[in-house]
Amino acid sequence: MELQDLQESVNIKMIQSGEKERLKDLLRERLAECGWEDEMRALCRGFMRNKVTNSVKLDDLINEITPKGKETVPDNVKAELLQRIRSFIAYAV
């Protein structure tokens, strides 16, 4: 089985079992607990304030904030999610 096929199979099983939604909920909860959401809101507000024009395009905001958002997710949150995914794969596949 190719890697892409395996990834697709795991994704389908995660969706069917509801694990994907549980992981999303866990991620939201952990990011809120550590203040990450507040940091992202502040970055968005700062980006909008620094724009010369009053019209900020959503794509521009996303392109600016997304890399910073990914970089600042705490390592312990990443590790917890990775462990949950590994556990799911060990039992589901």
N, CA and C atoms as a LAMMPS dump frame, in Angstrom:
ITEM: TIMESTEP
0
ITEM: NUMBER OF ATOMS
279
ITEM: BOX BOUNDS ff ff ff
-5.0000000000000000e+02 5.0000000000000000e+02
-5.0000000000000000e+02 5.0000000000000000e+02
-5.0000000000000000e+02 5.0000000000000000e+02
ITEM: ATOMS id mol type element x y z
1 1 1 N 0.846 -1.175 0
2 1 2 C 0 0 0
3 1 3 C 0.896 1.244 0
4 2 1 N 0.593 2.156 -0.873
5 2 2 C 1.373 3.392 -0.961
6 2 3 C 1.034 4.315 0.201
7 3 1 N 1.957 5.234 0.484
8 3 2 C 1.77 6.166 1.597
9 3 3 C 0.49 6.972 1.433
10 4 1 N 0.242 7.469 0.236
11 4 2 C -0.954 8.28 0.003
12 4 3 C -2.224 7.466 0.25
13 5 1 N -2.226 6.195 -0.168
14 5 2 C -3.377 5.328 0.069
15 5 3 C -3.576 5.083 1.56
16 6 1 N -2.463 4.898 2.267
17 6 2 C -2.529 4.681 3.704
18 6 3 C -3.078 5.914 4.414
19 7 1 N -2.59 7.091 4.021
20 7 2 C -3.077 8.338 4.615
21 7 3 C -4.572 8.504 4.373
22 8 1 N -5.005 8.212 3.173
23 8 2 C -6.427 8.332 2.843
24 8 3 C -7.256 7.344 3.651
25 9 1 N -6.751 6.132 3.808
26 9 2 C -7.456 5.114 4.583
27 9 3 C -7.586 5.529 6.046
28 10 1 N -6.506 6.033 6.624
29 10 2 C -6.535 6.491 8.017
30 10 3 C -7.5 7.661 8.16
31 11 1 N -7.462 8.597 7.219
32 11 2 C -8.36 9.754 7.267
33 11 3 C -9.823 9.311 7.228
34 12 1 N -10.143 8.381 6.354
35 12 2 C -11.521 7.885 6.246
36 12 3 C -11.949 7.234 7.562
37 13 1 N -11.074 6.404 8.134
38 13 2 C -11.411 5.746 9.401
39 13 3 C -11.569 6.75 10.535
40 14 1 N -10.749 7.794 10.511
41 14 2 C -10.859 8.826 11.55
42 14 3 C -12.186 9.569 11.431
43 15 1 N -12.603 9.84 10.22
44 15 2 C -13.881 10.527 10
45 15 3 C -15.032 9.626 10.42
46 16 1 N -15.018 8.377 9.961
47 16 2 C -16.107 7.444 10.251
48 16 3 C -16.265 7.173 11.749
49 17 1 N -15.147 7.136 12.457
50 17 2 C -15.198 6.829 13.886
51 17 3 C -15.501 8.062 14.744
52 18 1 N -15.393 9.233 14.134
53 18 2 C -15.596 10.462 14.892
54 18 3 C -14.326 10.969 15.561
55 19 1 N -13.223 10.243 15.388
56 19 2 C -11.957 10.636 16.025
57 19 3 C -11.436 11.962 15.484
58 20 1 N -11.663 12.216 14.212
59 20 2 C -11.176 13.467 13.628
60 20 3 C -11.829 14.666 14.313
61 21 1 N -13.126 14.6 14.542
62 21 2 C -13.823 15.692 15.236
63 21 3 C -13.361 15.804 16.683
64 22 1 N -13.136 14.668 17.335
65 22 2 C -12.637 14.711 18.723
66 22 3 C -11.262 15.363 18.779
67 23 1 N -10.405 15.067 17.804
68 23 2 C -9.083 15.682 17.764
69 23 3 C -9.175 17.18 17.499
70 24 1 N -10.079 17.576 16.625
71 24 2 C -10.271 19.008 16.367
72 24 3 C -10.732 19.722 17.634
73 25 1 N -11.667 19.104 18.346
74 25 2 C -12.163 19.693 19.591
75 25 3 C -11.046 19.79 20.631
76 26 1 N -10.237 18.743 20.736
77 26 2 C -9.115 18.75 21.672
78 26 3 C -8.128 19.856 21.31
79 27 1 N -7.832 19.986 20.029
80 27 2 C -6.907 21.034 19.585
81 27 3 C -7.445 22.415 19.938
82 28 1 N -8.711 22.662 19.644
83 28 2 C -9.307 23.961 19.987
84 28 3 C -9.211 24.232 21.485
85 29 1 N -9.508 23.211 22.275
86 29 2 C -9.476 23.356 23.729
87 29 3 C -8.061 23.679 24.219
88 30 1 N -7.087 22.936 23.74
89 30 2 C -5.698 23.152 24.18
90 30 3 C -5.17 24.513 23.739
91 31 1 N -5.511 24.922 22.51
92 31 2 C -5.053 26.226 22.025
93 31 3 C -5.697 27.366 22.812
94 32 1 N -6.933 27.192 23.196
95 32 2 C -7.604 28.214 24.014
96 32 3 C -6.964 28.274 25.407
97 33 1 N -6.668 27.11 25.984
98 33 2 C -6.078 27.048 27.326
99 33 3 C -4.721 27.755 27.406
100 34 1 N -3.935 27.64 26.351
101 34 2 C -2.572 28.194 26.407
102 34 3 C -2.501 29.635 25.894
103 35 1 N -3.623 30.205 25.49
104 35 2 C -3.633 31.589 25.051
105 35 3 C -3.278 31.797 23.587
106 36 1 N -3.125 30.711 22.847
107 36 2 C -2.754 30.798 21.43
108 36 3 C -3.809 31.558 20.629
109 37 1 N -5.085 31.281 20.903
110 37 2 C -6.168 31.965 20.185
111 37 3 C -6.08 33.478 20.373
112 38 1 N -5.811 33.899 21.597
113 38 2 C -5.694 35.33 21.878
114 38 3 C -4.525 35.949 21.121
115 39 1 N -3.406 35.197 21.049
116 39 2 C -2.249 35.674 20.282
117 39 3 C -2.611 35.867 18.812
118 40 1 N -3.352 34.921 18.259
119 40 2 C -3.724 35.003 16.842
120 40 3 C -4.675 36.177 16.596
121 41 1 N -5.6 36.388 17.526
122 41 2 C -6.499 37.545 17.393
123 41 3 C -5.704 38.846 17.395
124 42 1 N -4.737 38.925 18.306
125 42 2 C -3.903 40.131 18.39
126 42 3 C -3.095 40.325 17.111
127 43 1 N -2.557 39.243 16.553
128 43 2 C -1.824 39.346 15.289
129 43 3 C -2.729 39.838 14.167
130 44 1 N -3.946 39.32 14.131
131 44 2 C -4.903 39.742 13.098
132 44 3 C -5.236 41.226 13.252
133 45 1 N -5.486 41.638 14.473
134 45 2 C -5.799 43.054 14.703
135 45 3 C -4.626 43.944 14.306
136 46 1 N -3.419 43.528 14.664
137 46 2 C -2.229 44.292 14.304
138 46 3 C -2.039 44.369 12.804
139 47 1 N -2.271 43.267 12.127
140 47 2 C -2.154 43.252 10.673
141 47 3 C -3.142 44.233 10.054
142 48 1 N -4.364 44.223 10.552
143 48 2 C -5.402 45.101 10.001
144 48 3 C -5.099 46.564 10.303
145 49 1 N -4.55 46.857 11.488
146 49 2 C -4.201 48.23 11.84
147 49 3 C -3.063 48.772 10.988
148 50 1 N -2.144 47.884 10.616
149 50 2 C -0.965 48.303 9.858
150 50 3 C -1.228 48.459 8.362
151 51 1 N -2.386 48.052 7.914
152 51 2 C -2.726 48.225 6.503
153 51 3 C -3.07 49.685 6.235
154 52 1 N -2.575 50.205 5.122
155 52 2 C -2.805 51.606 4.771
156 52 3 C -4.254 51.829 4.365
157 53 1 N -4.8 50.888 3.623
158 53 2 C -6.185 51.033 3.16
159 53 3 C -7.134 50.438 4.18
160 54 1 N -8.384 50.782 4.063
161 54 2 C -9.397 50.248 4.966
162 54 3 C -9.911 48.881 4.545
163 55 1 N -9.552 48.461 3.345
164 55 2 C -10.051 47.167 2.873
165 55 3 C -8.949 46.12 2.981
166 56 1 N -9.133 45.216 3.916
167 56 2 C -8.195 44.121 4.114
168 56 3 C -8.816 42.881 3.487
169 57 1 N -8.075 42.249 2.6
170 57 2 C -8.579 41.037 1.955
171 57 3 C -8.307 39.846 2.865
172 58 1 N -9.298 38.969 2.954
173 58 2 C -9.188 37.793 3.799
174 58 3 C -7.988 36.941 3.402
175 59 1 N -7.766 36.779 2.1
176 59 2 C -6.624 35.981 1.631
177 59 3 C -5.304 36.562 2.119
178 60 1 N -5.184 37.887 2.112
179 60 2 C -3.957 38.527 2.596
180 60 3 C -3.757 38.259 4.088
181 61 1 N -4.834 38.361 4.84
182 61 2 C -4.777 38.103 6.276
183 61 3 C -4.37 36.652 6.537
184 62 1 N -4.985 35.723 5.84
185 62 2 C -4.676 34.303 6.012
186 62 3 C -3.223 34.018 5.649
187 63 1 N -2.762 34.562 4.532
188 63 2 C -1.385 34.334 4.098
189 63 3 C -0.364 34.9 5.08
190 64 1 N -0.714 35.975 5.735
191 64 2 C 0.19 36.601 6.702
192 64 3 C 0.203 35.849 8.031
193 65 1 N -0.957 35.448 8.514
194 65 2 C -1.09 34.902 9.857
195 65 3 C -0.832 33.396 9.927
196 66 1 N -1.197 32.647 8.903
197 66 2 C -1.091 31.182 8.947
198 66 3 C 0.305 30.681 9.295
199 67 1 N 1.363 31.154 8.63
200 67 2 C 2.699 30.646 9.002
201 67 3 C 3.05 30.938 10.466
202 68 1 N 2.688 32.11 10.937
203 68 2 C 2.97 32.469 12.333
204 68 3 C 2.159 31.591 13.275
205 69 1 N 0.931 31.308 12.881
206 69 2 C 0.079 30.457 13.703
207 69 3 C 0.638 29.055 13.833
208 70 1 N 1.087 28.499 12.724
209 70 2 C 1.661 27.152 12.751
210 70 3 C 2.934 27.104 13.579
211 71 1 N 3.749 28.126 13.469
212 71 2 C 5.018 28.176 14.2
213 71 3 C 4.82 28.273 15.708
214 72 1 N 3.732 28.877 16.129
215 72 2 C 3.559 29.167 17.545
216 72 3 C 2.682 28.174 18.298
217 73 1 N 2.223 27.121 17.636
218 73 2 C 1.484 26.084 18.358
219 73 3 C 2.473 25.427 19.318
220 74 1 N 2.143 25.397 20.603
221 74 2 C 3.081 24.845 21.588
222 74 3 C 3.44 23.386 21.297
223 75 1 N 4.689 23.045 21.574
224 75 2 C 5.175 21.688 21.317
225 75 3 C 4.386 20.638 22.092
226 76 1 N 3.975 20.962 23.311
227 76 2 C 3.225 19.976 24.092
228 76 3 C 1.857 19.686 23.465
229 77 1 N 1.262 20.665 22.819
230 77 2 C -0.019 20.459 22.136
231 77 3 C 0.198 19.564 20.911
232 78 1 N 1.247 19.847 20.155
233 78 2 C 1.571 19.009 18.994
234 78 3 C 1.835 17.575 19.431
235 79 1 N 2.603 17.411 20.504
236 79 2 C 2.957 16.077 20.988
237 79 3 C 1.722 15.299 21.437
238 80 1 N 0.809 15.982 22.128
239 80 2 C -0.408 15.31 22.597
240 80 3 C -1.252 14.841 21.42
241 81 1 N -1.411 15.69 20.428
242 81 2 C -2.202 15.302 19.254
243 81 3 C -1.524 14.172 18.488
244 82 1 N -0.229 14.259 18.331
245 82 2 C 0.505 13.208 17.632
246 82 3 C 0.356 11.873 18.349
247 83 1 N 0.426 11.89 19.66
248 83 2 C 0.255 10.651 20.432
249 83 3 C -1.145 10.08 20.241
250 84 1 N -2.142 10.94 20.244
251 84 2 C -3.523 10.468 20.029
252 84 3 C -3.683 9.872 18.631
253 85 1 N -3.071 10.489 17.63
254 85 2 C -3.143 9.968 16.259
255 85 3 C -2.437 8.619 16.169
256 86 1 N -1.258 8.527 16.774
257 86 2 C -0.52 7.255 16.765
258 86 3 C -1.319 6.144 17.437
259 87 1 N -1.938 6.462 18.557
260 87 2 C -2.758 5.47 19.26
261 87 3 C -3.919 5.023 18.392
262 88 1 N -4.556 5.981 17.725
263 88 2 C -5.672 5.642 16.856
264 88 3 C -5.208 4.711 15.744
265 89 1 N -4.092 5.053 15.115
266 89 2 C -3.575 4.234 14.013
267 89 3 C -3.223 2.832 14.503
268 90 1 N -2.632 2.732 15.687
269 90 2 C -2.232 1.43 16.219
270 90 3 C -3.414 0.502 16.415
271 91 1 N -4.556 1.067 16.782
272 91 2 C -5.741 0.229 17.059
273 91 3 C -6.684 0.129 15.862
274 92 1 N -6.671 1.103 14.982
275 92 2 C -7.667 1.131 13.904
276 92 3 C -7.179 0.532 12.596
277 93 1 N -5.887 0.522 12.404
278 93 2 C -5.384 0.081 11.104
279 93 3 C -4.858 -1.331 11.181
